[in-house]
């Protein structure tokens, strides 16, 4: 029986902030206490957790692992290893691969490879439209057997009929529509107005602006149910020329987003981990490689 004792560590989760010891037996937490005596336990490995924090692993609802087709930038193995180093064990890779993940073949390729690697839990996102072109909606009912996350992220879904149909289907088939919004405020306002009309399960990706959050707050205060995220880089920096989508905003926006997290209006932090080669970045490709450092204490 494998046993691990972590001593003198600060343990934090959604309901606890506690300093003490934690015992793991056969991969499961068996005991937490202010002081666990190691002499009473045989075959024990001990880790000194002084000046460390122990937390539940993180879920990243928004990441780009570039697999298949763009593996010179990242692949399922390198992306998952980076995620584990950053504390993430559940990843939701977006569909803007090459070919696009809008069909069973690509979906099954990702899931098979992820299962073989056996690193993180992968919940692959499926595209809403064929080839992310925003013109023809895919067979969502068929792809729903693989995932409950659908998004054309990387591209704004400007076709209002398809967006409305996707939201309507999301209620019927119980899945999330993850919307990429550019121009940010205008598309968020449009999508929230659609949600008001047809209902459904909406998630708003990577907001960056004070005005956007004000619109979100208005709808949440009126009782509408949806979720939204912010990227770690948008609550870390402002006014930077480094190219990401959406662009870095101003200090006022950044501080407003941080307060929005504290006030409960922003539901989660999604990394939007989107690695590129050095050459692609020099040519202006938007994206940041950040999953290893998204959480820092």
ChimeraX attribute file (.defattr): number of C-alpha atoms within 10 A of each C-alpha:
attribute: neighborCount
match mode: 1-to-1
recipient: residues
	/A:1	8
	/A:2	11
	/A:3	18
	/A:4	20
	/A:5	23
	/A:6	19
	/A:7	23
	/A:8	20
	/A:9	20
	/A:10	19
	/A:11	19
	/A:12	14
	/A:13	11
	/A:14	7
	/A:15	6
	/A:16	10
	/A:17	12
	/A:18	16
	/A:19	21
	/A:20	17
	/A:21	22
	/A:22	23
	/A:23	21
	/A:24	17
	/A:25	14
	/A:26	10
	/A:27	11
	/A:28	10
	/A:29	13
	/A:30	11
	/A:31	12
	/A:32	17
	/A:33	13
	/A:34	12
	/A:35	12
	/A:36	18
	/A:37	10
	/A:38	15
	/A:39	7
	/A:40	7
	/A:41	12
	/A:42	10
	/A:43	10
	/A:44	17
	/A:45	14
	/A:46	13
	/A:47	13
	/A:48	12
	/A:49	19
	/A:50	13
	/A:51	8
	/A:52	14
	/A:53	15
	/A:54	16
	/A:55	14
	/A:56	12
	/A:57	12
	/A:58	16
	/A:59	19
	/A:60	22
	/A:61	22
	/A:62	24
	/A:63	24
	/A:64	26
	/A:65	26
	/A:66	23
	/A:67	27
	/A:68	20
	/A:69	14
	/A:70	15
	/A:71	16
	/A:72	11
	/A:73	17
	/A:74	21
	/A:75	18
	/A:76	22
	/A:77	18
	/A:78	12
	/A:79	27
	/A:80	26
	/A:81	18
	/A:82	17
	/A:83	26
	/A:84	17
	/A:85	13
	/A:86	18
	/A:87	21
	/A:88	22
	/A:89	19
	/A:90	19
	/A:91	24
	/A:92	21
	/A:93	28
	/A:94	29
	/A:95	30
	/A:96	26
	/A:97	21
	/A:98	14
	/A:99	15
	/A:100	21
	/A:101	28
	/A:102	27
	/A:103	18
	/A:104	13
	/A:105	10
	/A:106	19
	/A:107	21
	/A:108	14
	/A:109	14
	/A:110	19
	/A:111	16
	/A:112	12
	/A:113	14
	/A:114	19
	/A:115	13
	/A:116	9
	/A:117	12
	/A:118	12
	/A:119	17
	/A:120	20
	/A:121	16
	/A:122	20
	/A:123	21
	/A:124	24
	/A:125	31
	/A:126	32
	/A:127	29
	/A:128	30
	/A:129	23
	/A:130	17
	/A:131	21
	/A:132	25
	/A:133	16
	/A:134	19
	/A:135	15
	/A:136	13
	/A:137	19
	/A:138	19
	/A:139	13
	/A:140	22
	/A:141	12
	/A:142	11
	/A:143	20
	/A:144	16
	/A:145	9
	/A:146	16
	/A:147	17
	/A:148	18
	/A:149	24
	/A:150	26
	/A:151	26
	/A:152	27
	/A:153	23
	/A:154	17
	/A:155	15
	/A:156	18
	/A:157	23
	/A:158	16
	/A:159	12
	/A:160	13
	/A:161	12
	/A:162	18
	/A:163	21
	/A:164	18
	/A:165	13
	/A:166	25
	/A:167	25
	/A:168	19
	/A:169	20
	/A:170	23
	/A:171	16
	/A:172	12
	/A:173	14
	/A:174	14
	/A:175	20
	/A:176	23
	/A:177	28
	/A:178	25
	/A:179	24
	/A:180	24
	/A:181	25
	/A:182	17
	/A:183	10
	/A:184	21
	/A:185	19
	/A:186	13
	/A:187	19
	/A:188	22
	/A:189	16
	/A:190	15
	/A:191	20
	/A:192	18
	/A:193	13
	/A:194	18
	/A:195	21
	/A:196	13
	/A:197	12
	/A:198	13
	/A:199	19
	/A:200	25
	/A:201	20
	/A:202	23
	/A:203	21
	/A:204	23
	/A:205	27
	/A:206	25
	/A:207	26
	/A:208	27
	/A:209	22
	/A:210	19
	/A:211	15
	/A:212	19
	/A:213	21
	/A:214	16
	/A:215	16
	/A:216	24
	/A:217	17
	/A:218	12
	/A:219	18
	/A:220	14
	/A:221	11
	/A:222	9
	/A:223	9
	/A:224	15
	/A:225	15
	/A:226	19
	/A:227	18
	/A:228	20
	/A:229	23
	/A:230	25
	/A:231	21
	/A:232	19
	/A:233	21
	/A:234	27
	/A:235	21
	/A:236	13
	/A:237	14
	/A:238	18
	/A:239	12
	/A:240	11
	/A:241	9
	/A:242	13
	/A:243	15
	/A:244	17
	/A:245	18
	/A:246	20
	/A:247	18
	/A:248	22
	/A:249	18
	/A:250	16
	/A:251	15
	/A:252	11
	/A:253	20
	/A:254	22
	/A:255	16
	/A:256	18
	/A:257	25
	/A:258	15
	/A:259	14
	/A:260	18
	/A:261	16
	/A:262	11
	/A:263	10
	/A:264	10
	/A:265	19
	/A:266	21
	/A:267	17
	/A:268	18
	/A:269	24
	/A:270	23
	/A:271	27
	/A:272	29
	/A:273	24
	/A:274	23
	/A:275	24
	/A:276	20
	/A:277	12
	/A:278	10
	/A:279	9
	/A:280	13
	/A:281	15
	/A:282	10
	/A:283	9
	/A:284	11
	/A:285	18
	/A:286	17
	/A:287	20
	/A:288	18
	/A:289	18
	/A:290	20
	/A:291	26
	/A:292	19
	/A:293	15
	/A:294	20
	/A:295	14
	/A:296	7
	/A:297	5
